Amino acid sequence: MSTSEPQPKPAKKSNGLKLVDFETWCNLLLQRIFPVWYCVRYVSEMPMELLGEINPKSYLAHRWLSLHDTHQAAAASLEHAGDQWQDCAQLLLKVYKTRTFKRYLSIRNITAVESSTSESHYDHIVEYAEAECKEIPTFHAEHFDQLSHELFSEQGKHYPFVYREWDGRYYYKNEGEPKKFAALLLHCSEKGRDLSVKAEIEIQYADLRAVEILRSRYWLLLMKREAAYQIAYLVRAAKIPCQLAEFEWRRSDLVFLVLKKTDYRTAQIVDAIVRRHFPRSVIEWGRYLCTHQVPFRNR
């Protein structure tokens, strides 16, 4: 007579699983009953990635933070987000401004150029010259005179430069490969020389009046994309209007979380975000623009 093998007893659910399910249920309940309180608690405790350098140093100006590109990208996002965000989009487009002056400019102010065929990383143009311009002699005063004559001797011409007030950086709008210009700056750096050239300087700046209007109506919080998605979900669950707007293309990992200041509840959420994560993981964009200003002076 054969005996049947004992059947295994059904496994009991672990207490840990029950606790997890209960905690999830409680969180969902709190989120439904007290959505703003839950959002404040969540953003106060959530880990957030660091932003990293949003305006890196480089001998190529197109690698720097571009205020124009940033506001164009953010405004385009908001223009597709519905009528209630059109005002913010229009204000963003009014911030970036330019004006032009003709002045004499010391070339020792220049730290970058507009273009180069070299894609290597150098923090500034002199570092580029040290690595890439070894074949151009820069040892004697004759070399300095020759280079300056080749580059800046055209009669009556004002040479194009750009100055950015939000970071105090100059760059040269070069037409060809910048090796001779870089070699000239290397000579200035090594020999303590300088050269003032006739310049047409394009001043790029943030219209602070437009920035203040923007700040009076909206919060623009710059953060990592994943964190912004999580917070936006909780804010919308609280029936508070919010929108995500793109940052410039060089940093597609970052986005703006945009909130209106007309809803008093947003102040609690923003205060919790800023208090916990500012400035390493979150930047309040209007404040950034107001505090990063180096007005142009004829130097």
ZIVEN-V10904 format. One record per residue. OMEGA is omega in whole degrees, -180 to 180 (* if undefined). Layout:
((OMEGA) (OMEGA))
This chain:
((-176) (178) (180) (179) (180) (178) (179) (178) (178) (-178) (177) (175) (-178) (177) (179) (179) (178) (180) (179) (180) (-179) (180) (178) (180) (179) (180) (179) (179) (179) (179) (-179) (-176) (-177) (-172) (-179) (177) (-179) (180) (178) (180) (-177) (-177) (178) (-175) (-174) (172) (178) (178) (177) (-179) (-172) (-177) (-179) (179) (-173) (173) (177) (176) (176) (-175) (-179) (176) (178) (171) (178) (178) (179) (-179) (180) (-176) (175) (-179) (-180) (180) (178) (178) (-176) (179) (178) (-175) (179) (-174) (-174) (-180) (-178) (180) (179) (179) (-179) (178) (178) (-178) (-180) (-174) (-176) (-179) (175) (170) (-173) (176) (171) (-175) (164) (-176) (174) (-177) (178) (174) (-171) (179) (-175) (175) (-178) (-175) (177) (176) (178) (179) (179) (-179) (171) (-177) (-178) (-171) (179) (177) (174) (-179) (-180) (-177) (-169) (-172) (-177) (-178) (-180) (-178) (-179) (-170) (-169) (179) (178) (178) (178) (-179) (-179) (-180) (-179) (178) (-179) (-173) (-168) (-176) (-177) (-174) (175) (-178) (171) (-173) (-170) (175) (179) (173) (-177) (-175) (-178) (173) (176) (-177) (173) (166) (-178) (178) (-176) (179) (-180) (178) (-171) (-174) (-179) (177) (179) (179) (177) (178) (177) (176) (178) (-178) (-176) (-174) (180) (180) (176) (179) (175) (-178) (173) (-173) (166) (-171) (174) (179) (176) (-174) (175) (176) (-173) (175) (177) (179) (-179) (176) (178) (-179) (-179) (-176) (-172) (163) (171) (-176) (179) (-178) (177) (-174) (-177) (179) (-180) (179) (-179) (-178) (180) (178) (-179) (179) (179) (176) (177) (179) (177) (-180) (174) (-178) (174) (180) (-175) (171) (-178) (-170) (-179) (-180) (-180) (177) (-179) (174) (172) (165) (-174) (-179) (179) (178) (179) (178) (-174) (-177) (-179) (-179) (179) (-178) (-180) (179) (179) (179) (-176) (-178) (-176) (-167) (179) (-3) (-172) (-178) (180) (174) (173) (-165) (179) (177) (179) (-179) (-178) (-176) (178) (-179) (175) (-174) (-179) (172) (-179) (-176) (*))
